Amino acid sequence: MKLITVKITTIAFLAFGLFSCNNNESKTAEPIEAAAEASESATSYQVDPSASTIKWEGKKPTATHFGTVSLASGTISANNGEIEAGNFTIDMTTITVEDLEGDDRAYLESHLKGLTEGKEGDFFDTTKYPTATFELTGIDGDMVKGNLTIKDQTNPVEFPAKISVTDDQLVIESAEFELDRTDWGINFMSRSIFTDLGDKFVNDTMKIAVHIVAKNA
């Protein structure tokens, strides 16, 4: 098993910032690198969505909410135990909330997905943007880098992960890391964007953890 430690620069996930608003202006973007390419001798592993997941956690002064979002598909290429390239598609329509039940859970899930009438732009507007994507750009020492696209906005990210590669299976298990949702223009109730919110704000940073299982194609 090989341990690769990586760190967020701007997300990840992830799947996955889970808070936005009608004001979708983004910060100045960092340079976007080209996606990494696999060598001809690399082994291709196909992501198993049923065995993979992304966990998220967001906070505000009065509550902490957490849940999951699923991967739709993905391919990872490795050679001699080293990952060379990879890409994932995240199904944003699968956002779940795990800390609530009943009507409260249904309301927050609907709001996050942009399915609540009049609030489509508050969060992900999954009718218009049903997926997010991640493309690996390379590994620099022990840093794994990639580009995350949410709602047609792309930013470079890095995240911590333990990676194991066998002939049959590749597993990526990240440590918990943080993303700044406003880097993707996800500004809903952001105190750094709107200065008059008092204590009615949602934290810009959110926690993400990914577990990806891919099988030899």
C-alpha positions, 0 to 999 in steps of 0.5 A, a space after each residue: 500500500 502506498 500513502 500519498 498525502 495531498 492538500 487542498 489549495 482552493 473542490 475539492 468534491 468532492 464534490 464537491 462546496 454545497 452552498 451558493 447564491 444568486 450572486 455567482 461571481 467567482 474569485 480570481 481563478 488560479 491557472 488551470 493545468 492540462 489534465 494528465 495523460 496515461 502512458 500506453 502501458 498503464 492499467 485502466 481502472 473503472 470507478 465503481 459508483 456503488 462502492 464509492 462516495 463523497 462525504 461533506 460537512 457544512 456549518 453555520 453558527 446554529 447548526 452543522 449539516 452533513 451528508 453524501 454525494 455519489 460518483 457517477 463514473 470515472 477512470 483511473 490509470 496506473 502504472 507500476 503502482 503509480 497513478 498517472 491519470 484520472 477523472 471522475 464525474 460526480 452526480 450532484 442530483 444524489 446529494 443527501 443530508 444525513 443529520 436531519 429526518 422527515 420534512 427538514 431533510 427533504 427541504 434541505 436536500 431540495 434546496 441544495 439541489 435547486 429544486 425548491 421553486 424560486 431558490 434554484 440559484 441558491 445552491 447547485 441548480 442540479 436541473 441545469 448542472 446535474 454533474 461536477 467533474 474532477 480531472 487529475 493534472 499530476 502528482 508532484 512529490 506527495 501532492 496529488 493535483 487536479 481540476 474541479 468543475 462545479 456549475 461550469 466554474 473550474 479551480 485547481 485542487 489538491 487533497 490528502 489520500 491513502 492510495 492502494 493499488 493491486 492488479 484487480 483494484 485501486 482504492 483512494 481514501 482521502 483524509 478529511 480536508 477543507 474547501 472554500 466554496 466561494 472559489 466556485 461562486 457558491 456564495 450563499 450567506 457567505 460573510 466574506 461576500 455579504 458583510 451585513 449578515 450578522 450571525 446569519 451566515 454559513 461558513 465559507 469552508 466545508 469539510 470533504 472526504 472521498 472514498 473511491 473504489 475502482 476496478 481493473 477494466 
